[in-house]
Amino acid sequence: MLAVAPAWVAFLANGATFAVSAVLISTMRPDPASAGGRTSRAGQLGEGLRTVRTTGHALWLIVIVAMAEFTYGAQTVQLVVYAKQSLGLGSGGYGVLLAAAGAGGLVSALVNGRLSTSRRVSLIVVVAGALACATQLAYAGVQVLTIALAVTVIGNAGLVSCEVVGETALARIVPRDALGRAIGIFDAVSVAAMVAGAVLAPVLVASTSLRASLLILGGVALAITFGCGFGLRGLDAVNARRADALASRVQVLQGLPVTVGVPQIVLEQLAADAQFCPLPPGIDVVVQGAPAHAFYAVAEGRVVVHRDGKAVVHLGPGDSFGERGLLDHAPRNATVTTEIDTTLLRVEGRALLDALEATPSLRPALDLSSTAPGVQVPPGETPMVDDPRWVET
């Protein structure tokens, strides 16, 4: 757009995307299941702050990511001057550095999945955040374009990795029912830090010099980052305990064709809302015409799917069923019965729908996996299986 039209056209188009987003978001309705527990905005903010304060390591994670964002905000001002004065690139120099920053983001995307599942999350968050902050010190002493571009790639890769791994770690340690509010605090603090950096940088540049502003802001951000790193002691142990507790359930979910390519953190969230159900032969796990309230994976044993008394298909380990009811809001059109001693992994329906929001690519796989529709169970009705003989025991 900048190449073929006046600059105001690009700004207008960019602003229009936010307007469209606002319209789309305004059409979303609150989850009826949580209507009874709705609180004021001030109350939600207070709950989020209390969760961050009382959850071990949460505050330190948020501050470390905030320091990386603070650096990013400061550099939106500093690098414009740096590209023109130190690198001699003229008015278009900042765009060159932005391109390098984008390349750094792409580099981080290649490794963030593995970094998020590492057993050394605390070290990764601190190192990634420190790399982002240390670019300030590097720019203060570098006037060679190739080195500056390398610094920008590395720094932005650290910034993105710090954000992704930090938020993933936060999602593991915060109670699920308070996670949304804690992530809200995480996002708010990150944006506030970014704005603070963008406001403070020009003041320092004007009152001292570009080099002094880079050294001062970079030194402060690095000191805070390393200081908060001491607060993350014990995080790896907490992270490992949670991973071990969910390992057997995650393993079953990973073996399903529908979850191929689903991020590890989403699998862990599904596993956290799942439990193993050992069932004897002859139990109707779901019943034709009944409401749907869960998704099931066969861990061991075998089940038969039958409709109107006629067997349709037999399912064994690695197979799943029950998702259509949660996706289509219609009665079950088939009954699923255990044929032998069978262990199922039962995933709460709400957890599956939440996973679809986080991983839209999961929907096509689920669409192809079954054709048995159902409905969501009303609040308060969540039997383990539909067969009353089993529920009563």
Secondary structure, 3 states (H helix, E strand, C coil): CCCCCCHHHHHHHHHHHHHHHHHHHHCCCCCHHHHHHCCCHHHHHHHHHHHHHHCCCHHHHHHHHHHHHHHHHHHHHHHHHHHHHCCCCHHHHHHHHHHHHHHHHHHHHHHHHHHHCCCCHHHHHHHHHHHHHHHHHHHHHCCCHHHHHHHHHHHHHHHHHHHHHHHHHHHHHCCHHHHHHHHHHHHHHHHHHHHHHHHHHHHHHHHCCHHHHHHHHHHHHHHHHHHHHHHCCCHHHHHHHHHHHHHHHHHHHHCCHHHCCCCHHHHHHHHHCEEEEEECCCCEEECCCCCECEEEEEEECCEEEEECCEEEEEECCCCEECHHHHHHCCCCCCEEEECCCEEEEEEEHHHHHHHHHHCCCHHHHHHHHCCCCCCECCCCCCCCCCCHHHHCC
